Amino acid sequence: MFQPDLFAAAPRVRPDAASPTAMDLPAVLDRLSATCERPRYSFMVLQLIAQASDRTGWAGPWIERDGRRLSVRDWLSEALSPVARRDPRRLGLAARARAELEKAGTLPADPDAAQAAIEAEVQHRIRLSGRTNVSRAVSELVRAGLVRRHYQGFRVDHHNRGAQRHAVYAVTEEARRALLPGG
């Protein structure tokens, strides 16, 4: 038996129909400002993901820079940490780190060693909060339709099982063309 509606020809597209315009950088910024809580931070994350991605647009789960191998979230967090240098909250964070090291009895007596220990603790805390900020920004970029995200290591029989999932980010093709016009 022949059912004609299963084999119907696809509707024809009018040749003079306007094609959607390609996304440019102002359109990316407009979309970010409409969908993101912190559009400037999200733009920095998007730009870094685009730069870290390979030719296919995928970044992660590992980024190798300066002879070090970091997860993509740690790399993004470290890349964005200089932005926090001038933040007044950093001084409060250093004071809290000093107080906690003194309370635990792990603050060295030597002033230079104490300063190095405090700075290491501050960097550790900034990295942890930076990972959270990066994840939040990527979630906003996914909602904006500029990034796709998946995780490696989520399957039980995978070599990286045990909830040790690592994020992999991909900039969409339209965003990639807007961010890297020559690439």
C-alpha positions in Angstrom: 0.0 0.0 0.0 1.3 3.4 -0.9 0.8 6.4 1.5 1.3 9.6 -0.5 1.9 11.9 2.5 5.0 10.0 3.5 6.7 10.8 0.2 5.5 14.3 -0.2 8.1 16.7 -1.5 9.7 19.1 0.9 8.2 22.6 0.7 10.1 24.8 -1.6 12.0 27.8 -0.2 11.6 31.0 -2.0 14.9 32.1 -3.4 14.4 35.7 -2.6 13.6 35.0 1.1 16.0 36.8 3.4 18.5 34.6 5.0 19.3 35.2 8.7 22.1 37.6 9.1 25.4 36.3 10.5 26.1 37.1 14.1 28.8 39.7 14.7 30.5 40.9 17.8 27.8 43.5 18.7 25.2 40.8 18.4 27.1 38.6 20.8 27.4 41.4 23.3 23.7 42.2 22.9 22.8 38.5 23.6 25.1 38.4 26.6 23.7 41.6 28.1 20.2 40.2 27.7 20.8 36.7 29.1 23.7 37.0 31.6 23.9 38.3 35.1 27.5 39.4 34.6 27.9 40.0 30.8 31.5 41.3 30.9 32.7 38.4 32.9 30.8 36.0 30.6 32.3 37.7 27.6 35.8 37.2 29.0 35.1 33.5 29.6 33.6 33.1 26.1 36.7 34.7 24.5 39.1 32.5 26.5 37.2 29.4 25.6 37.3 30.4 21.9 41.0 31.0 22.1 41.7 27.7 23.9 39.6 25.7 21.6 41.1 23.6 18.8 40.0 24.0 15.2 36.8 22.1 15.8 35.8 24.6 18.5 36.2 22.2 21.5 38.2 23.2 24.6 39.0 20.6 27.2 38.9 18.5 29.2 42.6 19.4 29.5 44.5 22.5 28.5 48.3 22.4 28.2 50.0 25.8 28.7 53.5 26.5 29.8 54.3 22.9 30.3 51.4 22.4 32.7 48.3 20.3 32.2 45.1 21.8 33.8 41.5 21.1 33.5 39.7 23.6 31.4 37.9 25.1 34.4 41.1 25.4 36.4 42.8 27.0 33.4 39.9 29.5 32.9 40.0 30.3 36.6 43.7 30.9 36.6 43.5 33.0 33.4 40.8 35.2 35.0 42.5 35.5 38.4 44.4 38.7 37.6 41.0 40.4 37.3 40.6 39.9 41.1 43.9 41.5 42.0 42.5 45.0 42.6 39.3 43.8 44.2 39.0 45.2 47.8 37.6 41.9 48.9 41.0 40.3 48.3 42.4 42.3 51.2 39.7 40.9 53.5 40.4 37.4 52.1 44.1 37.8 53.0 43.2 38.9 56.6 40.9 35.9 57.0 43.5 33.6 55.7 46.1 35.0 58.1 43.7 34.6 61.0 42.9 31.0 60.1 46.5 30.1 59.6 47.4 31.6 63.0 44.5 29.8 64.7 45.6 26.5 63.2 49.2 27.2 64.3 50.5 26.7 60.7 51.6 30.3 60.1 55.5 30.4 59.9 57.4 32.7 62.3 59.5 34.1 59.5 57.7 37.2 58.0 58.6 36.3 54.4 57.5 32.7 54.8 54.3 33.8 56.5 53.6 36.2 53.6 54.2 33.4 51.1 51.9 31.0 53.0 49.2 33.6 53.2 49.5 34.4 49.5 49.4 30.6 48.7 46.2 30.3 50.8 44.6 33.3 49.1 45.5 31.9 45.6 43.9 28.6 46.6 40.7 30.3 47.7 40.6 32.4 44.6 41.0 29.3 42.4 38.1 27.6 44.2 35.8 30.5 43.9 37.0 31.1 40.3 36.0 27.6 39.4 32.5 28.3 40.7 32.3 31.6 38.9 33.5 30.0 35.6 30.9 27.3 35.9 28.2 29.9 36.5 29.3 32.0 33.5 29.5 28.9 31.3 25.9 28.0 32.3 24.8 31.5 31.3 26.7 31.1 28.0 24.9 27.8 27.4 21.6 29.4 28.1 22.5 32.2 25.7 23.2 29.6 23.0 26.8 30.6 22.5 28.5 27.5 24.1 27.8 23.8 24.3 29.0 21.8 27.3 29.4 18.1 28.0 31.4 16.1 30.5 33.9 13.4 30.0 34.0 10.6 32.5 30.3 10.2 33.3 29.9 6.6 32.4 30.4 3.8 34.8 32.7 1.8 32.5 34.7 4.9 31.5 38.4 5.1 32.4 37.6 8.3 34.4 34.6 7.2 36.4 33.7 7.9 40.0 32.2 11.3 39.7 35.5 12.7 38.4 33.8 14.4 35.4 35.7 17.0 33.5 34.0 19.7 31.6 34.5 20.1 27.8 33.2 23.3 26.2 32.5 24.1 22.6 31.8 27.6 21.2 29.0 27.5 18.7 29.9 28.1 15.1 28.1 31.4 14.9 29.8 32.7 18.0 33.1 31.4 16.8 32.8 33.3 13.5 31.9 36.5 15.4 34.8 36.2 17.9 37.5 35.0 15.5 36.6 36.5 12.2 39.9 35.5 10.5 39.9 32.0 12.0 
